[in-house]
Amino acid sequence: MRTLADILEEYEFSDGDERYRLLIDLGRELEPMPDALKTDATLVRGCSAAVWVYPTEGEGGALHFLADSNAAITKGIIALVLAAVQDRPAAEVAGMDIAEALAPFNLKNQLSSNRTQGLPNMIALVQGHAARLAAAG
């Protein structure tokens, strides 16, 4: 997975349609999520499209997420969220300001409101998982 800084650099040099394509490409680059993990328990509430996020613990206690969506742009948005947090320690993810990390992408002004309405819920779910794992560790 590309770093958030690398994605931002490409994003800043793109215009509207190219930005959509970049988000779609990011979604396509996500690690495949098995259908068995796409359950009500992993579904992100409040998104206009279906979004599933499943946390796993990677090497050295790092947090690793699998995610998917049934909408290409939304899948790209969750890929952006994961680029900010993937393979970092749970305690670090729990304390991050993910919204601030994504602020340079200016998603609210780049995309329609129904595409970004679930973003806070995606962030809350990721951080909720991280906080539980950090507390258990």
C-alpha positions, -999 to +999 in steps of 0.1 A: +000+000+000+012+035-009+019+060+019-005+088+025+023+113+015+028+096-019-009+096-026-012+132-016+016+142-040-001+125-069-035+139-058-023+175-057-011+172-093-044+159-105-077+176-115-112+165-107-116+135-130-080+124-124-087+125-087-117+103-091-096+078-111-069+080-084-094+071-057-108+043-078-073+030-084-065+031-046-096+011-040-085-015-065-051-018-048-067-028-015-058-063-003-088-085-011-113-090+018-128-125+019-166-124+015-169-144+048-157-112+066-183-090+051-209-093+079-231-070+098-204-069+125-178-054+101-203-031+083-196+007+087-229+024+097-240+057+081-223+052+047-244+056+015-226+026+001-218-006+019-183-005+036-168-033+056-137-030+078-120-059+096-091-054+119-063-080+123-031-078+143+000-079+122+036-083+131+048-068+163+013-059+174+008-036+144-028-031+133-036-043+098-070-038+083-089-055+055-117-033+039-140-033+010-170-014-004-196-020-031-189+014-046-156+023-063-152+059-050-161+048-015-136+020-017-110+046-026-120+067+004-116+038+028-082+030+011-072+066+020-081+061+056-062+028+057-031+045+041-030+067+072-032+038+097-021+006+081+005-015+099+010+010+128+008+002+165-028+001+178-020+027+205-006+051+178-037+046+156-061+051+186-044+085+193-041+097+157-061+126+143-070+107+111-093+135+099-064+159+102-042+135+082-068+134+055-075+172+055-051+180+027-072+159+003-102+183+009-126+155+003-157+174+014-151+199-014-139+174-040-167+148-036-205+150-032-217+150+004-233+115+001-198+101-008-181+116+023-209+114+048-197+080+061-160+092+064-163+101+101-179+067+108-151+049+089-125+068+110-145+061+143-146+024+135-109+021+127-100+041+159-125+021+180-108-012+169-074+003+176-084+015+211-098-019+220-066-036+208-043-011+226-063-016+259-060-053+256-023-052+248 
